[in-house]
Amino acid sequence: MAHHKSAKKRIRVSETKRLRNKAALSKVNTLVKKVHSTENKSDAEKILKETVSAIDKTVSKGRMHKNTAARKKSSLTKFVNSLKD
């Protein structure tokens, strides 16, 4: 257990950040699953736009590496483009 005041605060702050990061990444993963579960191309494109936005937001906050985000976006875009109208 921490004894210094600053160490106690660091524990509180890191836990808050951990939960916030976990929620953001969970949201991205949920949206990715939602894109993969759609069979209609027009619906998938709408969800893709929302997903890409969420991915970019997590990258800008430093919660996801930019190359990971690029890989996810590329994969999703390929999937949506492969769908039939």
Contacts in CASP RR format, 6 or more apart in sequence:
PFRMAT RR
TARGET T0000
AUTHOR 0000-0000-0000
METHOD contacts of the structure
MODEL  1
MAHHKSAKKRIRVSETKRLRNKAALSKVNTLVKKVHSTENKSDAEKILKE
TVSAIDKTVSKGRMHKNTAARKKSSLTKFVNSLKD
2 8 0 8 1.000
2 10 0 8 1.000
2 11 0 8 1.000
21 63 0 8 1.000
24 54 0 8 1.000
24 57 0 8 1.000
24 58 0 8 1.000
24 61 0 8 1.000
24 63 0 8 1.000
25 58 0 8 1.000
25 63 0 8 1.000
25 64 0 8 1.000
27 54 0 8 1.000
28 51 0 8 1.000
28 54 0 8 1.000
28 55 0 8 1.000
28 58 0 8 1.000
28 64 0 8 1.000
28 72 0 8 1.000
31 47 0 8 1.000
31 50 0 8 1.000
31 51 0 8 1.000
31 54 0 8 1.000
32 51 0 8 1.000
32 72 0 8 1.000
32 76 0 8 1.000
34 47 0 8 1.000
34 51 0 8 1.000
35 44 0 8 1.000
35 47 0 8 1.000
35 48 0 8 1.000
35 51 0 8 1.000
35 76 0 8 1.000
35 79 0 8 1.000
35 80 0 8 1.000
36 79 0 8 1.000
38 44 0 8 1.000
38 47 0 8 1.000
38 83 0 8 1.000
39 83 0 8 1.000
40 83 0 8 1.000
41 80 0 8 1.000
41 83 0 8 1.000
41 84 0 8 1.000
41 85 0 8 1.000
42 85 0 8 1.000
44 79 0 8 1.000
44 80 0 8 1.000
44 83 0 8 1.000
45 80 0 8 1.000
48 76 0 8 1.000
48 77 0 8 1.000
48 80 0 8 1.000
51 76 0 8 1.000
52 73 0 8 1.000
52 76 0 8 1.000
55 64 0 8 1.000
55 69 0 8 1.000
55 72 0 8 1.000
55 73 0 8 1.000
56 69 0 8 1.000
58 64 0 8 1.000
58 69 0 8 1.000
59 65 0 8 1.000
59 66 0 8 1.000
59 69 0 8 1.000
END
